[in-house]
């Protein structure tokens, strides 16, 4: 089991939030709420003035609000090719789980 410091969790969560935001953005305006929330999460985490633990807690709160108002199960990547669609949505699920893990690890 790998133990992460708050700063390493913050860095990884920033990268994951950025990846998710890019994927969501590619799916268009329908998912603008997800996109803007993920950008907020990324910006909270990337703020060089904030402490890692505080940033993680604030980002976790925004992530929890996102999950309460619009669950990621409502988001999906559309692709004409079924196999590509499945793979893309599995990647989204993996990233969402990783972000949750980075934000909520103790």
C-alpha positions in Angstrom: 0.0 0.0 0.0 1.4 3.4 -1.0 1.0 6.2 1.5 0.5 9.6 0.0 1.5 12.9 1.6 -1.1 15.7 1.5 1.0 17.4 -1.1 1.4 14.4 -3.3 -2.4 13.8 -3.1 -3.0 17.4 -4.0 -0.7 17.2 -7.0 -2.3 13.9 -8.3 -5.8 15.2 -7.6 -5.1 18.3 -9.6 -3.9 16.3 -12.6 -7.0 13.9 -12.4 -9.4 16.9 -12.1 -7.8 18.4 -15.1 -8.1 15.2 -17.1 -11.8 14.8 -16.1 -12.5 18.4 -17.0 -11.0 17.9 -20.5 -13.0 14.8 -21.1 -16.2 16.5 -19.9 -15.5 19.6 -22.0 -15.2 17.4 -25.2 -18.7 16.2 -24.6 -20.2 19.6 -25.1 -22.5 22.1 -23.3 -24.8 19.5 -21.9 -22.3 18.8 -19.2 -21.2 22.4 -18.5 -22.1 22.1 -14.8 -19.7 19.1 -14.5 -17.0 21.0 -16.4 -17.2 24.2 -14.4 -17.3 22.3 -11.1 -14.2 20.3 -12.1 -12.4 23.5 -13.1 -13.3 24.9 -9.6 -11.9 21.8 -8.0 -8.7 22.0 -10.1 -8.3 25.7 -9.3 -8.7 25.1 -5.5 -6.1 22.3 -5.6 -3.7 24.3 -7.8 -3.7 27.5 -5.7 -0.1 27.9 -4.7 -1.1 30.1 -1.7 -3.2 27.4 0.0 -2.0 24.6 2.2 -2.4 21.1 0.8 -4.7 19.8 3.5 -7.0 22.8 3.3 -7.1 22.6 -0.5 -7.9 18.9 -0.3 -10.7 19.5 2.2 -12.2 22.4 0.1 -11.9 20.4 -3.1 -13.5 17.4 -1.4 -16.4 19.6 -0.4 -17.0 20.8 -4.0 -16.7 17.2 -5.2 -19.3 16.0 -2.7 -21.6 18.9 -3.8 -21.2 17.7 -7.4 -22.0 14.2 -6.5 -25.1 15.3 -4.5 -26.5 17.5 -7.3 -25.4 15.6 -10.3 -24.0 12.2 -9.9 -21.2 11.1 -12.3 -23.3 8.1 -13.2 -25.4 10.6 -15.2 -22.3 11.6 -17.2 -21.1 9.4 -20.1 -18.8 9.8 -23.0 -20.6 9.2 -26.3 -18.7 7.6 -29.2 -20.1 6.0 -32.3 -18.0 2.9 -31.8 -19.4 0.8 -29.0 -16.0 -0.5 -27.9 -14.5 3.0 -27.8 -17.5 4.2 -25.8 -17.1 1.5 -23.2 -13.4 2.1 -22.9 -13.9 5.9 -22.6 -16.5 5.5 -19.9 -14.4 3.0 -18.0 -11.6 5.6 -18.0 -14.0 8.2 -16.7 -15.1 5.9 -13.9 -11.5 5.1 -13.0 -10.6 8.8 -12.9 -13.6 9.7 -10.8 -12.7 6.9 -8.3 -9.1 8.1 -8.2 -10.1 11.7 -7.6 -12.4 10.6 -4.8 -9.6 8.5 -3.3 -7.1 11.4 -3.5 -9.5 13.9 -2.0 -10.8 11.7 0.8 -7.7 9.7 1.9 -6.6 10.3 5.4 
